[in-house]
Amino acid sequence: MGQEQTALLQGTLDLLILKSLALEEMHGLGIARRVEQITGGTFQVKPGSLFPALHRMEEEGWVVSEWGESENNRRAKYYRITKMGRKQLETEAERWGRISLAIAQALASS
């Protein structure tokens, strides 16, 4: 059976990136792998979506970045969630909780 790739709804990518960075700083490829891992393979983030989102999130003050060495000794930009980013993660998680509950209730209604 082929793996289905699901499109990310607006706002979901930010939530998944912030959640991925909540435990430790990571470079872009690490973030993409973590998103795929924590969503059970449902969401796969392409660089064309990931890096513009990270750039925007840096401008918002939700993440900061610095250059470092990757596992294979290559130069990589590492991203870290900020205090503002943690607050945004909390806000977005609550919002998505309400949305998913409302959709589940709508689908369950007859």
Number of C-alpha atoms within 10 A of each C-alpha: 3 4 7 10 11 11 12 15 7 8 10 14 19 21 19 24 24 27 21 23 22 15 10 11 17 20 20 18 17 16 22 20 15 21 24 17 14 13 11 10 15 16 20 20 23 10 12 8 11 18 13 11 15 21 14 13 18 18 11 12 14 21 24 19 17 10 11 13 12 15 8 6 8 9 12 17 16 21 23 21 26 17 12 13 24 17 13 16 21 14 13 18 16 11 11 14 11 12 12 11 11 12 11 11 11 10 9 8 7 5
